[in-house]
């Protein structure tokens, strides 16, 4: 499919086609399914599971740091071409993966598949907003009816909007909150082929809605820091979360010039 040209700086996001091969995409999708089903070939559990076996099969499945639990997924997120692509797009000398997510959105889940409007930095109190980004890697075809990731163009320049949240599946109510703050804005769907990626900055508002495509929508999400990233020192909760930056297994450096 044709990928719309958007600018990471001005729009807050951009799309890159054919970063991964179809073979590696299928292999990684199958590996993520193994992790979903509690099979960890590294012997290491993922950091968090927001869905467990026996729960509603139509609910969106989100698992944090599945690359810890699968050799295939670790190799996938540390792919040399991937690191080079991220460095080129962001104009960076260094790319370090500090977090990953696997997301499996079943067909026909209705609002259970919704992810509310949010910007990533609202969940990252330990980072300054500059120098940290997200790469969303399609492991399946993503069409307009797949419940694609969708962006608000230029929202990376907005002030924070209270009352919107990833975990709130009521998109309609959140739309009204945004409309009260901004009269006019453009929403762009990330319609992607398998192996293509969407990259966005930490302040870009994004969400996704229900999947009615007839097929699952699957993605690996990689949160990465560049050489411009600045850690914020905290006291109490999350104060030591980024200490894992020194561990190349948990937080691999995938590009360093």
N, C-alpha and C positions, 0 to 999 in steps of 0.2 A: 504494500500500500504506500501511497505517497505521504511523506512526512512533512508537515507544515514547518516552515522556517521561522523559528522564534529565537530571540536573543536572551542569553542568560542574564546579562546586565540590565537591559531595559525591561524585558518581560518578566524576568525572575525565573525562567525555565528555558530549556531547549531540548531538542530530540536528536538522537544520533542513531542512524540505521546500521544494522548488520555488524554489531560489535562482536557477537559470539556466533559460532557455527551452529547449525541446526542439530548436529550430532551432540554437541556439548549441552545445548539447551534441553533436549529430550532426556539426556542422561541426568542432568541436574534436576529436572522436574520429577523424575522417578526417584531420585535420591531424597528429595524433599518429602515425597509421599512416604518414604520409609521412615523419615524422622517424625512425620505426623503420626505414624502408627507405632511410635515408641521404639524404633529400631535404630540404635546408635552404634555405628561400626567403629567409632573411635573409643567407645566406652565412656564418653562424656555426655552428660545431659545438657540440653540447651539451657540458656540462662533463665528463660521464662516461657511457659506455655499458657496461652490465653484460650486454649481449646484442648480438651482431653478426650480420649476414647470413651465412647458411650454418650457423649453430649450431642446436642442437636446437629445432625449432619448438614443442615441447611444454613447454619450460622457461619459467618466468616471465620476462617482459621488463621490465627496469627501466632507465630513462634519466634521468640527472640534468640539471636545468635545460633541459628541452626548450623552454621559453618563449624561450630565446635564439635558437633555430633556426627558429621559426615565428611569423610575424606574427599568425596566428589565435590561437595559444596565448598569446602575449603579451597580446593584447586580452582573452582569456578570463580570465586570472588578475588582470588589472587592472580588471575590471568594477566599476563604481561600486556596484551593488547588493551585490555580494560584499563589498566593503570595508565598506560600511555594516552589513551583517549581522554580520561578524566583530567590528566595534567594539561593536555592541549586545550581542552574546552575552558578550563578554569584559569589557564595561564599560570600554572603552579610548578614549583621545582620538586615538590614532595607530595605524595598521596599516601595517607595511612587510613586503613579501615579500622574504625573504632567501635562499630556496631553493625549488626546485620539483622534482617527480619525475613522470614518467609511468610508469604500471604497467599492463601488459597480461598478464592471466593466461589462457592458452589453456585450453579444455576438455580434459579427459582426460589432463592431465599428471601426475596422481597426486602423489606427494611432491615432484616438481619444482616444483609451484606453491605449496609451503608457505613461509610466512615465520614464523620462530620468534618466541617471546615476547620482547619487549624494551620498553624505554621509550626515547623518542627522546633524552633528555638524555644517555644513556650514549655517544652518538656526537657530542655537541656540547660539547666541553671548553671552548669559547670563550664559552659562555653560562652565566649563572646560571639555575637551573631556573624561577624565577618570571618571568612576563612573556613567555614564548615558547610558542607553540602550533602545532598542526597542523590543517589543514583538508583532509579527504579528500573529493574531489568525484567522485560517481558519473557516469561517462559511458555506462553501460549499466544495465539492470535488475540489481540485486544481490539474489539470493534466498539462502535458507539453504544451498542446494546449489551456490552460485556460488563458494564459498571466500571468504566475506565477511570484511571486517575484523571482528575481534571483540575485545571489551574485558573486562578484569576490573574489575568495579565496585568503587570504593573503593581500587584499588591505587595511586592517586596519593598515598596516605598511607603506603604500605609503605616499608620499608628496601630498599636494593638487593639483588637476588638474583643471586648469582654462578652462572654456568653456563648462562644463557639468552641467546640471540643471534638477531637477525634472519636472519642468513645460515645458521643451523643449521636444516635442514629436518626434523630428527627431533623432531617435536612431542611424541610420546609420552614420550620421555626427559625433555623439558623440563617436561611436565606433572608428572612424578614429582618433579622438583626443587622445583617450586612447592608441591606437596602436602606435602612435607617441612617447608616453612616455614609453610604456612597450611592448616589442616584444612578450612576451609569458605570458599568464595567463589562469586560469581555471575558467569557469563560471559554477555555480551550481544552478539548479532550485529548488525552495522550493515547491516540489510536496507533498501535504499534504491531509490527511483525515480531515473531519470536526471535530473540537475540538482539533486539533493538533496545535502547535505553532512553529514559527521560531523566534529565538532570535538573535539579532545582536548588535554589539557595535556601538558607535556613529561615528566611523571613517571608517566603512566598506562601500565600494561602492556597490550600488544595484540599480536595475531598474526593469521595467516589460514591456512586449510588448503586442501586440494585442491578444484578446480573440477570438478564432475560435472554441471553444468546443461545441457550441450549447446551452450552459447554462451560466447564470450569474456567475461571480466570486466575492465572497463577503468576506470581512474581517473586523475585528475590530483590530485597531492598538493602542497599549498602549506604550507610552513613559514613562519610569520610572527612578527614581533616587535611588541610593543606599546610604548606610552610607558613602561611599567614594566620593560622589558627591561634587563638589566644585563650588559654585556660583561665577560668575564674576560680579563685580560691574560696572555698565554702567552709562553713562550720556546721557540724551535725550531719543530717541526712545528705547523702550523695557526695560528701566531702572527699571520699577516697575512690569514687567510681572510676575516675580516669587514671588511677594508679596502674591500671592494666595496660596503659600505653607502652610500658616497658616490656610487655610480653608479646613476642612476635607471633605466637600461636593465637592468642585472643585478638590482638590488634596488629595484623600484619602490615608492613610497609610495602606497597605494591608498585611504587614508582619513586625513584630518588636520583635526581640528576647530579 
